[in-house]
């Protein structure tokens, strides 16, 4: 999995990802999208109500995959995997 790191001689706002030991610079739009996605995932994780959690667990008990449930309910798969 790629992780965002900082490069010493670039400004703090320039993001890089580590990919197989090599640092690859992210375009500003890609960096913003990645940061936005992280905020959405965290917001979804914090605000799942009891009813929605029950729906997710019910779908998982019916042998639906996490990916199927995430696509059906519009929730990130990583949020579902943490339940």
URNOR-V449632 format. One record per pair of residues at least 4 apart in sequence whose C-alpha atoms are under 6 Angstrom apart, sorted by sequence separation. I is the first residue (numbers start at 1). J is the second residue. D is the distance in whole Angstrom. If there is no record, write none. Layout:
i/j/d
I/J/D
I/J/D
//
This chain:
i/j/d
18/22/6
32/36/6
54/58/6
60/64/5
70/74/5
18/23/5
26/31/6
59/64/6
70/75/5
17/23/6
70/76/6
17/24/5
70/77/5
16/24/5
16/25/4
16/26/5
67/77/6
5/16/5
15/26/6
66/77/6
4/16/6
4/17/5
3/17/5
2/17/6
3/18/6
2/18/5
2/19/6
45/79/6
//
